[in-house]
Amino acid sequence: MLQILPATVAEEGAELVAAIDALVARHGAKRGALLPILQDLLAERGEISHLAMQVVADRLGAAPSEVQGVVTFYSFLGVDRRGRHVIRLCRTLSCVMAGARDVAAALEVELGIPFGGTTPDGAFTLEWANCIGMCSTPPALLADAKALGGVTPAHVREVIRALRAAGVPA
C-alpha cells in the first residue's frame, strides 16, 4: 500500500539527502570517508538517523548494516540526538579515584539532567567517556572538543558558562 508522507517529512528527507550529498562531495564517495562523513553529519544535524545511515550506505556503496555498525560501535557517534554542546566525563579508574563522581554530580545538578541525558532546550548532553587520554591530570572531561584536566566540582559552572558563551560548536 502506498503511504503518502506529510510535506514536512518529505522536505526533511530531501534536506537530509542534500546534506549527505554535500558531505560525500567534500569527503569523497569511498568507504574510507565513512567516519568523517558520519562525524560531520552528527556535528551539523545533532543526530544520525536510520534514514541517514541508509542514504550514507547508498552513497558509499556499503551495506546499511556496515554503516549502522560503525555508528553504534563508536561512542562519539550513536543514534541518539545530542545537544549542541556535549560534555564527556572520563570514567577510568584514575579519574574516578581523583573525584570524577563528584564532578559528575555537579554537572547533573547544574544542568538538571542525568548522564546520558540532554537538556530540554537541546543545549547540553552529558556522556561518559571510557578514556580521553589525560590520565596524568584527572579527573578529565571533554567540553565539545576541548580537553580539560584536573576538573573539580567548583569548575563545573565555569565550564558550562564558557560553552554557553561560545555558542554552537564548529
CORQUI-V789759 format. One record per helix or strand of 3 or more residues. SS is the DSSP state (H for helix, E for strand). FROM is the first residue (numbers start at 1). TO is the last residue. If there is no record, write none. Layout:
# CORQUI-V789759
ss-><SS/SS>
from-><FROM/FROM>
to-><TO/TO>
This chain:
# CORQUI-V789759
ss-><H/H/H/H/E/H/H/E/H/E/E/H>
from-><7/31/50/64/85/93/100/124/135/141/146/153>
to-><27/45/60/73/90/97/111/129/137/143/148/166>
